[in-house]
Amino acid sequence: MTTAIRTSHAAGCRECAGRDAEILEVVSGTRLNNDKIAAERARELGNGAHTHAALNTDMYVVRAFTPENAS
């Protein structure tokens, strides 16, 4: 059985340019400096990884879907 890919969509994200993005990791809003933690993790992952803020204060580390990485 396969698991559905979790996605995020941020209309104003320049890196995603209107595309959905795969959520690679979630950094809980309960963690102090979760935005900095998520940004550092995105830098470590590279290859277009960046962050989106969730409405519940979590931070998502995401990568936009492209023809190369879409399954």
N, C-alpha and C positions, 0 to 999 in steps of 0.2 A: 504494500500500500504506500502510495506517495503522499507527502505532505504538501499542502498548498503553499506557495510562496507568499510570504507576507509582504505587502507593498505599502508605500506611502506616496502621497501626491501633494506637492506644494506648488500651487499655481504661480507663485512669484519666484520660484527657484531658477536662477539663470543656468545652473549646471544641468538641470533636468530638462529645461526648455519645453515644459508641458508634458513630458513623458512620465509614466509611473516609474517609481524606483523600488528596487528590492531592499528590504530592511535587512541589513547584515548583522546588526547588534542593537540592543536597546540599553541605554544607560538610564537608570531609574531617577526620577525627579527627587527622590528622597536623598540622593547622594549629593553632598556638598560639591559645588563646581562641576555639576554633571555636563555642562556645556563644554568646559575645557577638557574634561575626560573624553567626551565623544569626539571632539576635534582632534585630539592627540591620536585616538584610535583610528580615525579616518586617515590621518597622515601616515600612520603605520601601514594600513591596508593599501593605500595608494590606488592607482589605476582608476581615478575618477570618484573614489569614495569621498563623501562629504556628509554634512549633518542636516537634519530636519528637526524642528521642534514640534513635539506633539502637544495637543490641547491640554493633556493632563500633566504637563511639565516634564515628561520624559524627553530624552533626546534620542533620536534615531541616527545610527550610522547607516547610510544608504549608498547605493550605486544605481544610477539611471539605467533603465533598460535600453540597450542598443541592439542593432541587428547582430552584432558579434556575440553578445552575451545572453540574448533571449533564447529560451529553450522551446 
